[in-house]
Amino acid sequence: MQAPVYLIQNALAEMCAQVISSGRLTLADRYGLMAAIFDENLSEEERSSIDRLLHAVRRGRVKIVNEISTVQ
C-alpha cells in the first residue's frame, strides 16, 4: 500500500515561480514535482503550471542542476 501524498497549499505555485525566476530546477524542486504529479487532487491550473515548467526546461530557459537547493 502506498502512503498518500499531500502537498502544502500554494507550495507548487511558489516553487514554479522560484524556478522560473532563478532559471534552475534543483533536486528538491524535482522531488516536489514528483510529489505533485502523484497527487490525484491537482487542479487544472496546477497541472498547467507543471506543464509550463517542463516546457521551459525543454526550451532551455530552465536548467536542471544537481544542487539540493538554490537557497543560500
PQR file of N, CA, C, O and H, with PARSE charges and radii, in Angstrom:
ATOM      1  N   MET A   1       0.826  -1.177   0.000 -0.4000 1.5000
ATOM      2  CA  MET A   1       0.000   0.000   0.000 -0.0000 2.0000
ATOM      3  C   MET A   1       0.876   1.246   0.000  0.5500 1.7000
ATOM      4  O   MET A   1       1.835   1.335   0.766 -0.5500 1.4000
ATOM      5  N   GLN A   2       0.549   2.203  -0.853 -0.4000 1.5000
ATOM      6  CA  GLN A   2       1.332   3.423  -0.935 -0.0000 2.0000
ATOM      7  C   GLN A   2       0.840   4.441   0.074  0.5500 1.7000
ATOM      8  O   GLN A   2      -0.355   4.536   0.352 -0.5500 1.4000
ATOM      9  H   GLN A   2      -0.230   2.131  -1.475  0.4000 1.0000
ATOM     10  N   ALA A   3       1.773   5.196   0.614 -0.4000 1.5000
ATOM     11  CA  ALA A   3       1.418   6.282   1.525 -0.0000 2.0000
ATOM     12  C   ALA A   3       0.817   7.421   0.716  0.5500 1.7000
ATOM     13  O   ALA A   3       1.294   7.714  -0.381 -0.5500 1.4000
ATOM     14  H   ALA A   3       2.744   5.118   0.388  0.4000 1.0000
ATOM     15  N   PRO A   4      -0.220   8.068   1.236 -0.5600 1.5000
ATOM     16  CA  PRO A   4      -0.810   9.186   0.491  0.2800 2.0000
ATOM     17  C   PRO A   4       0.152  10.363   0.432  0.5500 1.7000
ATOM     18  O   PRO A   4       0.957  10.573   1.339 -0.5500 1.4000
ATOM     19  N   VAL A   5       0.054  11.125  -0.650 -0.4000 1.5000
ATOM     20  CA  VAL A   5       0.905  12.292  -0.850 -0.0000 2.0000
ATOM     21  C   VAL A   5       0.045  13.529  -0.643  0.5500 1.7000
ATOM     22  O   VAL A   5      -1.002  13.674  -1.273 -0.5500 1.4000
ATOM     23  H   VAL A   5      -0.600  10.954  -1.387  0.4000 1.0000
ATOM     24  N   TYR A   6       0.482  14.413   0.231 -0.4000 1.5000
ATOM     25  CA  TYR A   6      -0.233  15.656   0.481 -0.0000 2.0000
ATOM     26  C   TYR A   6       0.702  16.819   0.240  0.5500 1.7000
ATOM     27  O   TYR A   6       1.804  16.865   0.788 -0.5500 1.4000
ATOM     28  H   TYR A   6       1.333  14.295   0.742  0.4000 1.0000
ATOM     29  N   LEU A   7       0.262  17.763  -0.583 -0.4000 1.5000
ATOM     30  CA  LEU A   7       1.071  18.943  -0.868 -0.0000 2.0000
ATOM     31  C   LEU A   7       0.659  20.093   0.037  0.5500 1.7000
ATOM     32  O   LEU A   7      -0.511  20.225   0.396 -0.5500 1.4000
ATOM     33  H   LEU A   7      -0.633  17.726  -1.028  0.4000 1.0000
ATOM     34  N   ILE A   8       1.610  20.909   0.398 -0.4000 1.5000
ATOM     35  CA  ILE A   8       1.316  22.116   1.166 -0.0000 2.0000
ATOM     36  C   ILE A   8       0.633  23.099   0.219  0.5500 1.7000
ATOM     37  O   ILE A   8       1.055  23.286  -0.922 -0.5500 1.4000
ATOM     38  H   ILE A   8       2.561  20.802   0.107  0.4000 1.0000
ATOM     39  N   GLN A   9      -0.432  23.721   0.721 -0.4000 1.5000
ATOM     40  CA  GLN A   9      -1.183  24.647  -0.115 -0.0000 2.0000
ATOM     41  C   GLN A   9      -0.266  25.755  -0.635  0.5500 1.7000
ATOM     42  O   GLN A   9       0.524  26.320   0.121 -0.5500 1.4000
ATOM     43  H   GLN A   9      -0.776  23.569   1.647  0.4000 1.0000
ATOM     44  N   ASN A  10      -0.374  26.058  -1.912 -0.4000 1.5000
ATOM     45  CA  ASN A  10       0.411  27.084  -2.617 -0.0000 2.0000
ATOM     46  C   ASN A  10       1.880  26.723  -2.801  0.5500 1.7000
ATOM     47  O   ASN A  10       2.631  27.519  -3.365 -0.5500 1.4000
ATOM     48  H   ASN A  10      -1.016  25.599  -2.527  0.4000 1.0000
ATOM     49  N   ALA A  11       2.316  25.552  -2.344 -0.4000 1.5000
ATOM     50  CA  ALA A  11       3.724  25.175  -2.478 -0.0000 2.0000
ATOM     51  C   ALA A  11       4.119  25.046  -3.942  0.5500 1.7000
ATOM     52  O   ALA A  11       5.209  25.465  -4.331 -0.5500 1.4000
ATOM     53  H   ALA A  11       1.706  24.906  -1.885  0.4000 1.0000
ATOM     54  N   LEU A  12       3.248  24.475  -4.749 -0.4000 1.5000
ATOM     55  CA  LEU A  12       3.570  24.273  -6.160 -0.0000 2.0000
ATOM     56  C   LEU A  12       3.703  25.613  -6.883  0.5500 1.7000
ATOM     57  O   LEU A  12       4.625  25.800  -7.677 -0.5500 1.4000
ATOM     58  H   LEU A  12       2.363  24.135  -4.433  0.4000 1.0000
ATOM     59  N   ALA A  13       2.798  26.536  -6.617 -0.4000 1.5000
ATOM     60  CA  ALA A  13       2.858  27.851  -7.260 -0.0000 2.0000
ATOM     61  C   ALA A  13       4.130  28.597  -6.875  0.5500 1.7000
ATOM     62  O   ALA A  13       4.776  29.213  -7.723 -0.5500 1.4000
ATOM     63  H   ALA A  13       2.048  26.385  -5.972  0.4000 1.0000
ATOM     64  N   GLU A  14       4.487  28.541  -5.596 -0.4000 1.5000
ATOM     65  CA  GLU A  14       5.698  29.207  -5.130 -0.0000 2.0000
ATOM     66  C   GLU A  14       6.946  28.573  -5.729  0.5500 1.7000
ATOM     67  O   GLU A  14       7.887  29.271  -6.108 -0.5500 1.4000
ATOM     68  H   GLU A  14       3.962  28.041  -4.908  0.4000 1.0000
ATOM     69  N   MET A  15       6.948  27.234  -5.813 -0.4000 1.5000
ATOM     70  CA  MET A  15       8.100  26.551  -6.380 -0.0000 2.0000
ATOM     71  C   MET A  15       8.255  26.912  -7.857  0.5500 1.7000
ATOM     72  O   MET A  15       9.364  27.193  -8.311 -0.5500 1.4000
ATOM     73  H   MET A  15       6.184  26.667  -5.505  0.4000 1.0000
ATOM     74  N   CYS A  16       7.162  26.909  -8.603 -0.4000 1.5000
ATOM     75  CA  CYS A  16       7.234  27.239 -10.031 -0.0000 2.0000
ATOM     76  C   CYS A  16       7.739  28.660 -10.232  0.5500 1.7000
ATOM     77  O   CYS A  16       8.569  28.905 -11.107 -0.5500 1.4000
ATOM     78  H   CYS A  16       6.261  26.681  -8.234  0.4000 1.0000
ATOM     79  N   ALA A  17       7.245  29.594  -9.432 -0.4000 1.5000
ATOM     80  CA  ALA A  17       7.698  30.985  -9.545 -0.0000 2.0000
ATOM     81  C   ALA A  17       9.191  31.099  -9.240  0.5500 1.7000
ATOM     82  O   ALA A  17       9.917  31.823  -9.922 -0.5500 1.4000
ATOM     83  H   ALA A  17       6.570  29.395  -8.721  0.4000 1.0000
ATOM     84  N   GLN A  18       9.645  30.380  -8.214 -0.4000 1.5000
ATOM     85  CA  GLN A  18      11.068  30.427  -7.835 -0.0000 2.0000
ATOM     86  C   GLN A  18      11.935  29.821  -8.933  0.5500 1.7000
ATOM     87  O   GLN A  18      12.999  30.356  -9.246 -0.5500 1.4000
ATOM     88  H   GLN A  18       9.055  29.791  -7.661  0.4000 1.0000
ATOM     89  N   VAL A  19      11.494  28.713  -9.518 -0.4000 1.5000
ATOM     90  CA  VAL A  19      12.270  28.044 -10.566 -0.0000 2.0000
ATOM     91  C   VAL A  19      12.358  28.932 -11.810  0.5500 1.7000
ATOM     92  O   VAL A  19      13.435  29.086 -12.387 -0.5500 1.4000
ATOM     93  H   VAL A  19      10.631  28.278  -9.263  0.4000 1.0000
ATOM     94  N   ILE A  20      11.253  29.503 -12.214 -0.4000 1.5000
ATOM     95  CA  ILE A  20      11.261  30.377 -13.392 -0.0000 2.0000
ATOM     96  C   ILE A  20      12.135  31.597 -13.130  0.5500 1.7000
ATOM     97  O   ILE A  20      12.870  32.042 -14.012 -0.5500 1.4000
ATOM     98  H   ILE A  20      10.379  29.378 -11.745  0.4000 1.0000
ATOM     99  N   SER A  21      12.053  32.137 -11.915 -0.4000 1.5000
ATOM    100  CA  SER A  21      12.846  33.317 -11.562 -0.0000 2.0000
ATOM    101  C   SER A  21      14.346  33.024 -11.576  0.5500 1.7000
ATOM    102  O   SER A  21      15.137  33.811 -12.095 -0.5500 1.4000
ATOM    103  H   SER A  21      11.456  31.776 -11.198  0.4000 1.0000
ATOM    104  N   SER A  22      14.726  31.883 -11.000 -0.4000 1.5000
ATOM    105  CA  SER A  22      16.152  31.547 -10.909 -0.0000 2.0000
ATOM    106  C   SER A  22      16.690  30.908 -12.187  0.5500 1.7000
ATOM    107  O   SER A  22      17.887  30.972 -12.471 -0.5500 1.4000
ATOM    108  H   SER A  22      14.084  31.243 -10.578  0.4000 1.0000
ATOM    109  N   GLY A  23      15.780  30.285 -12.960 -0.4000 1.5000
ATOM    110  CA  GLY A  23      16.214  29.585 -14.171 -0.0000 2.0000
ATOM    111  C   GLY A  23      16.872  28.255 -13.874  0.5500 1.7000
ATOM    112  O   GLY A  23      17.554  27.691 -14.729 -0.5500 1.4000
ATOM    113  H   GLY A  23      14.808  30.233 -12.730  0.4000 1.0000
ATOM    114  N   ARG A  24      16.667  27.736 -12.632 -0.4000 1.5000
ATOM    115  CA  ARG A  24      17.318  26.495 -12.217 -0.0000 2.0000
ATOM    116  C   ARG A  24      16.309  25.581 -11.535  0.5500 1.7000
ATOM    117  O   ARG A  24      15.528  26.022 -10.691 -0.5500 1.4000
ATOM    118  H   ARG A  24      16.112  28.194 -11.938  0.4000 1.0000
ATOM    119  N   LEU A  25      16.331  24.322 -11.901 -0.4000 1.5000
ATOM    120  CA  LEU A  25      15.473  23.303 -11.298 -0.0000 2.0000
ATOM    121  C   LEU A  25      16.371  22.394 -10.461  0.5500 1.7000
ATOM    122  O   LEU A  25      17.155  21.617 -11.007 -0.5500 1.4000
ATOM    123  H   LEU A  25      16.965  23.963 -12.586  0.4000 1.0000
ATOM    124  N   THR A  26      16.256  22.492  -9.139 -0.4000 1.5000
ATOM    125  CA  THR A  26      17.135  21.758  -8.236 -0.0000 2.0000
ATOM    126  C   THR A  26      16.583  20.371  -7.926  0.5500 1.7000
ATOM    127  O   THR A  26      15.483  20.015  -8.349 -0.5500 1.4000
ATOM    128  H   THR A  26      15.619  23.123  -8.695  0.4000 1.0000
ATOM    129  N   LEU A  27      17.356  19.607  -7.190 -0.4000 1.5000
ATOM    130  CA  LEU A  27      16.935  18.279  -6.764 -0.0000 2.0000
ATOM    131  C   LEU A  27      15.673  18.364  -5.898  0.5500 1.7000
ATOM    132  O   LEU A  27      14.747  17.572  -6.077 -0.5500 1.4000
ATOM    133  H   LEU A  27      18.249  19.896  -6.846  0.4000 1.0000
ATOM    134  N   ALA A  28      15.632  19.306  -4.975 -0.4000 1.5000
ATOM    135  CA  ALA A  28      14.444  19.480  -4.128 -0.0000 2.0000
ATOM    136  C   ALA A  28      13.222  19.835  -4.972  0.5500 1.7000
ATOM    137  O   ALA A  28      12.119  19.359  -4.705 -0.5500 1.4000
ATOM    138  H   ALA A  28      16.383  19.949  -4.829  0.4000 1.0000
ATOM    139  N   ASP A  29      13.418  20.670  -5.987 -0.4000 1.5000
ATOM    140  CA  ASP A  29      12.315  21.034  -6.885 -0.0000 2.0000
ATOM    141  C   ASP A  29      11.805  19.803  -7.634  0.5500 1.7000
ATOM    142  O   ASP A  29      10.600  19.627  -7.812 -0.5500 1.4000
ATOM    143  H   ASP A  29      14.314  21.057  -6.205  0.4000 1.0000
ATOM    144  N   ARG A  30      12.727  18.965  -8.065 -0.4000 1.5000
ATOM    145  CA  ARG A  30      12.324  17.761  -8.808 -0.0000 2.0000
ATOM    146  C   ARG A  30      11.524  16.812  -7.932  0.5500 1.7000
ATOM    147  O   ARG A  30      10.550  16.211  -8.385 -0.5500 1.4000
ATOM    148  H   ARG A  30      13.706  19.108  -7.921  0.4000 1.0000
ATOM    149  N   TYR A  31      11.941  16.678  -6.665 -0.4000 1.5000
ATOM    150  CA  TYR A  31      11.162  15.839  -5.741 -0.0000 2.0000
ATOM    151  C   TYR A  31       9.780  16.456  -5.498  0.5500 1.7000
ATOM    152  O   TYR A  31       8.789  15.735  -5.388 -0.5500 1.4000
ATOM    153  H   TYR A  31      12.732  17.166  -6.297  0.4000 1.0000
ATOM    154  N   GLY A  32       9.718  17.771  -5.416 -0.4000 1.5000
ATOM    155  CA  GLY A  32       8.431  18.445  -5.255 -0.0000 2.0000
ATOM    156  C   GLY A  32       7.520  18.214  -6.445  0.5500 1.7000
ATOM    157  O   GLY A  32       6.321  17.986  -6.282 -0.5500 1.4000
ATOM    158  H   GLY A  32      10.523  18.357  -5.506  0.4000 1.0000
ATOM    159  N   LEU A  33       8.086  18.274  -7.642 -0.4000 1.5000
ATOM    160  CA  LEU A  33       7.301  18.000  -8.850 -0.0000 2.0000
ATOM    161  C   LEU A  33       6.826  16.556  -8.887  0.5500 1.7000
ATOM    162  O   LEU A  33       5.695  16.276  -9.284 -0.5500 1.4000
ATOM    163  H   LEU A  33       9.059  18.459  -7.775  0.4000 1.0000
ATOM    164  N   MET A  34       7.688  15.650  -8.476 -0.4000 1.5000
ATOM    165  CA  MET A  34       7.305  14.242  -8.463 -0.0000 2.0000
ATOM    166  C   MET A  34       6.139  14.024  -7.501  0.5500 1.7000
ATOM    167  O   MET A  34       5.193  13.308  -7.829 -0.5500 1.4000
ATOM    168  H   MET A  34       8.607  15.878  -8.154  0.4000 1.0000
ATOM    169  N   ALA A  35       6.197  14.627  -6.332 -0.4000 1.5000
ATOM    170  CA  ALA A  35       5.102  14.504  -5.370 -0.0000 2.0000
ATOM    171  C   ALA A  35       3.828  15.119  -5.929  0.5500 1.7000
ATOM    172  O   ALA A  35       2.740  14.575  -5.739 -0.5500 1.4000
ATOM    173  H   ALA A  35       6.965  15.209  -6.066  0.4000 1.0000
ATOM    174  N   ALA A  36       3.956  16.246  -6.614 -0.4000 1.5000
ATOM    175  CA  ALA A  36       2.779  16.909  -7.176 -0.0000 2.0000
ATOM    176  C   ALA A  36       2.126  16.058  -8.254  0.5500 1.7000
ATOM    177  O   ALA A  36       0.900  15.983  -8.331 -0.5500 1.4000
ATOM    178  H   ALA A  36       4.840  16.687  -6.768  0.4000 1.0000
ATOM    179  N   ILE A  37       2.929  15.428  -9.074 -0.4000 1.5000
ATOM    180  CA  ILE A  37       2.383  14.610 -10.163 -0.0000 2.0000
ATOM    181  C   ILE A  37       1.588  13.429  -9.619  0.5500 1.7000
ATOM    182  O   ILE A  37       0.606  13.002 -10.227 -0.5500 1.4000
ATOM    183  H   ILE A  37       3.925  15.489  -9.011  0.4000 1.0000
ATOM    184  N   PHE A  38       2.017  12.896  -8.460 -0.4000 1.5000
ATOM    185  CA  PHE A  38       1.304  11.762  -7.868 -0.0000 2.0000
ATOM    186  C   PHE A  38       0.048  12.179  -7.103  0.5500 1.7000
ATOM    187  O   PHE A  38      -0.738  11.322  -6.698 -0.5500 1.4000
ATOM    188  H   PHE A  38       2.814  13.242  -7.966  0.4000 1.0000
ATOM    189  N   ASP A  39      -0.150  13.473  -6.901 -0.4000 1.5000
ATOM    190  CA  ASP A  39      -1.331  13.960  -6.187 -0.0000 2.0000
ATOM    191  C   ASP A  39      -2.531  13.905  -7.127  0.5500 1.7000
ATOM    192  O   ASP A  39      -2.550  14.579  -8.158 -0.5500 1.4000
ATOM    193  H   ASP A  39       0.488  14.169  -7.230  0.4000 1.0000
ATOM    194  N   GLU A  40      -3.516  13.114  -6.775 -0.4000 1.5000
ATOM    195  CA  GLU A  40      -4.696  12.948  -7.623 -0.0000 2.0000
ATOM    196  C   GLU A  40      -5.632  14.145  -7.558  0.5500 1.7000
ATOM    197  O   GLU A  40      -6.558  14.241  -8.363 -0.5500 1.4000
ATOM    198  H   GLU A  40      -3.501  12.566  -5.938  0.4000 1.0000
ATOM    199  N   ASN A  41      -5.415  15.058  -6.621 -0.4000 1.5000
ATOM    200  CA  ASN A  41      -6.316  16.189  -6.429 -0.0000 2.0000
ATOM    201  C   ASN A  41      -5.781  17.491  -7.004  0.5500 1.7000
ATOM    202  O   ASN A  41      -6.245  18.565  -6.621 -0.5500 1.4000
ATOM    203  H   ASN A  41      -4.663  14.981  -5.966  0.4000 1.0000
ATOM    204  N   LEU A  42      -4.814  17.421  -7.918 -0.4000 1.5000
ATOM    205  CA  LEU A  42      -4.273  18.637  -8.524 -0.0000 2.0000
ATOM    206  C   LEU A  42      -5.340  19.319  -9.366  0.5500 1.7000
ATOM    207  O   LEU A  42      -6.100  18.670 -10.085 -0.5500 1.4000
ATOM    208  H   LEU A  42      -4.437  16.549  -8.229  0.4000 1.0000
ATOM    209  N   SER A  43      -5.380  20.631  -9.263 -0.4000 1.5000
ATOM    210  CA  SER A  43      -6.316  21.385 -10.095 -0.0000 2.0000
ATOM    211  C   SER A  43      -5.756  21.499 -11.513  0.5500 1.7000
ATOM    212  O   SER A  43      -4.582  21.220 -11.756 -0.5500 1.4000
ATOM    213  H   SER A  43      -4.762  21.158  -8.679  0.4000 1.0000
ATOM    214  N   GLU A  44      -6.603  21.906 -12.424 -0.4000 1.5000
ATOM    215  CA  GLU A  44      -6.164  22.102 -13.813 -0.0000 2.0000
ATOM    216  C   GLU A  44      -5.098  23.188 -13.870  0.5500 1.7000
ATOM    217  O   GLU A  44      -4.153  23.090 -14.652 -0.5500 1.4000
ATOM    218  H   GLU A  44      -7.556  22.132 -12.226  0.4000 1.0000
ATOM    219  N   GLU A  45      -5.244  24.218 -13.050 -0.4000 1.5000
ATOM    220  CA  GLU A  45      -4.267  25.310 -13.020 -0.0000 2.0000
ATOM    221  C   GLU A  45      -2.897  24.800 -12.565  0.5500 1.7000
ATOM    222  O   GLU A  45      -1.870  25.196 -13.117 -0.5500 1.4000
ATOM    223  H   GLU A  45      -6.012  24.298 -12.415  0.4000 1.0000
ATOM    224  N   GLU A  46      -2.886  23.924 -11.561 -0.4000 1.5000
ATOM    225  CA  GLU A  46      -1.617  23.373 -11.080 -0.0000 2.0000
ATOM    226  C   GLU A  46      -0.986  22.465 -12.127  0.5500 1.7000
ATOM    227  O   GLU A  46       0.231  22.481 -12.312 -0.5500 1.4000
ATOM    228  H   GLU A  46      -3.720  23.603 -11.112  0.4000 1.0000
ATOM    229  N   ARG A  47      -1.796  21.681 -12.806 -0.4000 1.5000
ATOM    230  CA  ARG A  47      -1.267  20.835 -13.886 -0.0000 2.0000
ATOM    231  C   ARG A  47      -0.680  21.689 -15.014  0.5500 1.7000
ATOM    232  O   ARG A  47       0.353  21.351 -15.591 -0.5500 1.4000
ATOM    233  H   ARG A  47      -2.784  21.668 -12.656  0.4000 1.0000
ATOM    234  N   SER A  48      -1.346  22.782 -15.312 -0.4000 1.5000
ATOM    235  CA  SER A  48      -0.838  23.693 -16.350 -0.0000 2.0000
ATOM    236  C   SER A  48       0.487  24.316 -15.932  0.5500 1.7000
ATOM    237  O   SER A  48       1.376  24.513 -16.761 -0.5500 1.4000
ATOM    238  H   SER A  48      -2.185  23.057 -14.844  0.4000 1.0000
ATOM    239  N   SER A  49       0.620  24.627 -14.641 -0.4000 1.5000
ATOM    240  CA  SER A  49       1.880  25.190 -14.134 -0.0000 2.0000
ATOM    241  C   SER A  49       3.018  24.202 -14.317  0.5500 1.7000
ATOM    242  O   SER A  49       4.115  24.580 -14.728 -0.5500 1.4000
ATOM    243  H   SER A  49      -0.102  24.468 -13.967  0.4000 1.0000
ATOM    244  N   ILE A  50       2.760  22.941 -14.013 -0.4000 1.5000
ATOM    245  CA  ILE A  50       3.777  21.901 -14.192 -0.0000 2.0000
ATOM    246  C   ILE A  50       4.134  21.775 -15.669  0.5500 1.7000
ATOM    247  O   ILE A  50       5.310  21.657 -16.015 -0.5500 1.4000
ATOM    248  H   ILE A  50       1.869  22.634 -13.678  0.4000 1.0000
ATOM    249  N   ASP A  51       3.133  21.799 -16.537 -0.4000 1.5000
ATOM    250  CA  ASP A  51       3.387  21.714 -17.977 -0.0000 2.0000
ATOM    251  C   ASP A  51       4.243  22.884 -18.458  0.5500 1.7000
ATOM    252  O   ASP A  51       5.165  22.689 -19.250 -0.5500 1.4000
ATOM    253  H   ASP A  51       2.178  21.895 -16.256  0.4000 1.0000
ATOM    254  N   ARG A  52       3.946  24.101 -17.987 -0.4000 1.5000
ATOM    255  CA  ARG A  52       4.729  25.277 -18.389 -0.0000 2.0000
ATOM    256  C   ARG A  52       6.168  25.165 -17.908  0.5500 1.7000
ATOM    257  O   ARG A  52       7.103  25.532 -18.620 -0.5500 1.4000
ATOM    258  H   ARG A  52       3.197  24.260 -17.344  0.4000 1.0000
ATOM    259  N   LEU A  53       6.334  24.657 -16.699 -0.4000 1.5000
ATOM    260  CA  LEU A  53       7.675  24.489 -16.146 -0.0000 2.0000
ATOM    261  C   LEU A  53       8.473  23.474 -16.960  0.5500 1.7000
ATOM    262  O   LEU A  53       9.636  23.713 -17.284 -0.5500 1.4000
ATOM    263  H   LEU A  53       5.575  24.359 -16.120  0.4000 1.0000
ATOM    264  N   LEU A  54       7.858  22.355 -17.287 -0.4000 1.5000
ATOM    265  CA  LEU A  54       8.545  21.339 -18.089 -0.0000 2.0000
ATOM    266  C   LEU A  54       8.831  21.844 -19.501  0.5500 1.7000
ATOM    267  O   LEU A  54       9.851  21.494 -20.096 -0.5500 1.4000
ATOM    268  H   LEU A  54       6.913  22.160 -17.024  0.4000 1.0000
ATOM    269  N   HIS A  55       7.940  22.658 -20.028 -0.4000 1.5000
ATOM    270  CA  HIS A  55       8.169  23.263 -21.351 -0.0000 2.0000
ATOM    271  C   HIS A  55       9.389  24.198 -21.298  0.5500 1.7000
ATOM    272  O   HIS A  55      10.201  24.224 -22.223 -0.5500 1.4000
ATOM    273  H   HIS A  55       7.112  22.943 -19.545  0.4000 1.0000
ATOM    274  N   ALA A  56       9.503  24.963 -20.206 -0.4000 1.5000
ATOM    275  CA  ALA A  56      10.655  25.857 -20.046 -0.0000 2.0000
ATOM    276  C   ALA A  56      11.958  25.060 -19.979  0.5500 1.7000
ATOM    277  O   ALA A  56      12.986  25.506 -20.489 -0.5500 1.4000
ATOM    278  H   ALA A  56       8.843  24.942 -19.455  0.4000 1.0000
ATOM    279  N   VAL A  57      11.918  23.888 -19.351 -0.4000 1.5000
ATOM    280  CA  VAL A  57      13.105  23.028 -19.303 -0.0000 2.0000
ATOM    281  C   VAL A  57      13.446  22.551 -20.710  0.5500 1.7000
ATOM    282  O   VAL A  57      14.604  22.607 -21.124 -0.5500 1.4000
ATOM    283  H   VAL A  57      11.083  23.526 -18.936  0.4000 1.0000
ATOM    284  N   ARG A  58      12.444  22.084 -21.439 -0.4000 1.5000
ATOM    285  CA  ARG A  58      12.690  21.591 -22.806 -0.0000 2.0000
ATOM    286  C   ARG A  58      13.237  22.690 -23.711  0.5500 1.7000
ATOM    287  O   ARG A  58      14.084  22.422 -24.563 -0.5500 1.4000
ATOM    288  H   ARG A  58      11.504  22.039 -21.103  0.4000 1.0000
ATOM    289  N   ARG A  59      12.767  23.910 -23.540 -0.4000 1.5000
ATOM    290  CA  ARG A  59      13.212  25.019 -24.388 -0.0000 2.0000
ATOM    291  C   ARG A  59      14.561  25.594 -23.948  0.5500 1.7000
ATOM    292  O   ARG A  59      15.129  26.430 -24.650 -0.5500 1.4000
ATOM    293  H   ARG A  59      12.079  24.128 -22.848  0.4000 1.0000
ATOM    294  N   GLY A  60      15.079  25.157 -22.797 -0.4000 1.5000
ATOM    295  CA  GLY A  60      16.375  25.627 -22.344 -0.0000 2.0000
ATOM    296  C   GLY A  60      16.322  26.877 -21.484  0.5500 1.7000
ATOM    297  O   GLY A  60      17.369  27.411 -21.117 -0.5500 1.4000
ATOM    298  H   GLY A  60      14.618  24.477 -22.227  0.4000 1.0000
ATOM    299  N   ARG A  61      15.129  27.356 -21.153 -0.4000 1.5000
ATOM    300  CA  ARG A  61      15.017  28.546 -20.306 -0.0000 2.0000
ATOM    301  C   ARG A  61      15.257  28.210 -18.838  0.5500 1.7000
ATOM    302  O   ARG A  61      15.591  29.089 -18.044 -0.5500 1.4000
ATOM    303  H   ARG A  61      14.279  26.922 -21.450  0.4000 1.0000
ATOM    304  N   VAL A  62      15.088  26.940 -18.477 -0.4000 1.5000
ATOM    305  CA  VAL A  62      15.356  26.470 -17.122 -0.0000 2.0000
ATOM    306  C   VAL A  62      16.349  25.319 -17.223  0.5500 1.7000
ATOM    307  O   VAL A  62      16.161  24.393 -18.011 -0.5500 1.4000
ATOM    308  H   VAL A  62      14.817  26.226 -19.122  0.4000 1.0000
ATOM    309  N   LYS A  63      17.402  25.383 -16.424 -0.4000 1.5000
ATOM    310  CA  LYS A  63      18.434  24.349 -16.406 -0.0000 2.0000
ATOM    311  C   LYS A  63      18.220  23.418 -15.225  0.5500 1.7000
ATOM    312  O   LYS A  63      17.856  23.862 -14.136 -0.5500 1.4000
ATOM    313  H   LYS A  63      17.555  26.136 -15.784  0.4000 1.0000
ATOM    314  N   ILE A  64      18.444  22.133 -15.437 -0.4000 1.5000
ATOM    315  CA  ILE A  64      18.390  21.157 -14.351 -0.0000 2.0000
ATOM    316  C   ILE A  64      19.766  21.099 -13.716  0.5500 1.7000
ATOM    317  O   ILE A  64      20.762  20.837 -14.391 -0.5500 1.4000
ATOM    318  H   ILE A  64      18.739  21.772 -16.322  0.4000 1.0000
ATOM    319  N   VAL A  65      19.818  21.346 -12.405 -0.4000 1.5000
ATOM    320  CA  VAL A  65      21.088  21.348 -11.683 -0.0000 2.0000
ATOM    321  C   VAL A  65      21.065  20.263 -10.614  0.5500 1.7000
ATOM    322  O   VAL A  65      19.993  19.872 -10.153 -0.5500 1.4000
ATOM    323  H   VAL A  65      19.009  21.558 -11.857  0.4000 1.0000
ATOM    324  N   ASN A  66      22.218  19.783 -10.222 -0.4000 1.5000
ATOM    325  CA  ASN A  66      22.323  18.720  -9.230 -0.0000 2.0000
ATOM    326  C   ASN A  66      22.588  19.263  -7.833  0.5500 1.7000
ATOM    327  O   ASN A  66      23.210  18.594  -7.008 -0.5500 1.4000
ATOM    328  H   ASN A  66      23.089  20.101 -10.597  0.4000 1.0000
ATOM    329  N   GLU A  67      22.122  20.461  -7.573 -0.4000 1.5000
ATOM    330  CA  GLU A  67      22.214  21.039  -6.237 -0.0000 2.0000
ATOM    331  C   GLU A  67      20.932  20.713  -5.490  0.5500 1.7000
ATOM    332  O   GLU A  67      19.884  20.505  -6.102 -0.5500 1.4000
ATOM    333  H   GLU A  67      21.617  21.004  -8.243  0.4000 1.0000
ATOM    334  N   ILE A  68      21.019  20.669  -4.174 -0.4000 1.5000
ATOM    335  CA  ILE A  68      19.824  20.378  -3.378 -0.0000 2.0000
ATOM    336  C   ILE A  68      18.874  21.559  -3.398  0.5500 1.7000
ATOM    337  O   ILE A  68      17.662  21.371  -3.502 -0.5500 1.4000
ATOM    338  H   ILE A  68      21.870  20.838  -3.678  0.4000 1.0000
ATOM    339  N   SER A  69      19.393  22.762  -3.302 -0.4000 1.5000
ATOM    340  CA  SER A  69      18.547  23.953  -3.223 -0.0000 2.0000
ATOM    341  C   SER A  69      19.281  25.151  -3.786  0.5500 1.7000
ATOM    342  O   SER A  69      20.511  25.159  -3.842 -0.5500 1.4000
ATOM    343  H   SER A  69      20.377  22.914  -3.217  0.4000 1.0000
ATOM    344  N   THR A  70      18.534  26.167  -4.206 -0.4000 1.5000
ATOM    345  CA  THR A  70      19.163  27.403  -4.653 -0.0000 2.0000
ATOM    346  C   THR A  70      19.226  28.422  -3.521  0.5500 1.7000
ATOM    347  O   THR A  70      19.785  29.506  -3.689 -0.5500 1.4000
ATOM    348  H   THR A  70      17.535  26.160  -4.160  0.4000 1.0000
ATOM    349  N   VAL A  71      18.650  28.075  -2.363 -0.4000 1.5000
ATOM    350  CA  VAL A  71      18.665  28.983  -1.195 -0.0000 2.0000
ATOM    351  C   VAL A  71      20.088  29.059  -0.657  0.5500 1.7000
ATOM    352  O   VAL A  71      20.759  28.042  -0.486 -0.5500 1.4000
ATOM    353  H   VAL A  71      18.196  27.195  -2.227  0.4000 1.0000
ATOM    354  N   GLN A  72      20.529  30.270  -0.398 -0.4000 1.5000
ATOM    355  CA  GLN A  72      21.900  30.442   0.105 -0.0000 2.0000
ATOM    356  C   GLN A  72      21.921  31.181   1.400  0.5500 1.7000
ATOM    357  O   GLN A  72      22.991  31.411   1.962 -0.5500 1.4000
ATOM    358  H   GLN A  72      19.984  31.097  -0.537  0.4000 1.0000
TER
END
